[in-house]
């Protein structure tokens, strides 16, 4: 398995038995991946075994548009922008901005 050269942790939260993790990285073609993994009883509405994973991919051609939506110059280092401005509670705003945008997102979801 290839591991990205650089990954940015957008959130790594624990609340009682629940854990929420979200990370971003660029693949070899400069596509942006945003991968989430939630564990615990809080996943109950979507998972029977307490585990929920999702993987979003934004094509390299759409990364400049995402940067603009995030208020950054389109030629910025997307991982740097995410790391500096879109971690912790702001990661939820990042997901909302992507969801409400016109950017094409390839989505894969796995639940137990």
Secondary structure by P-SEA (a helix, b strand, c coil): cccccccccccccccccbbbbbbbbcccccbbbbbbbbbcccccccccccbbbbbbbbcccaaaaaaaaaccccccaaaaaaaacccccaaaaaaaaaaacccccbbbbbcc
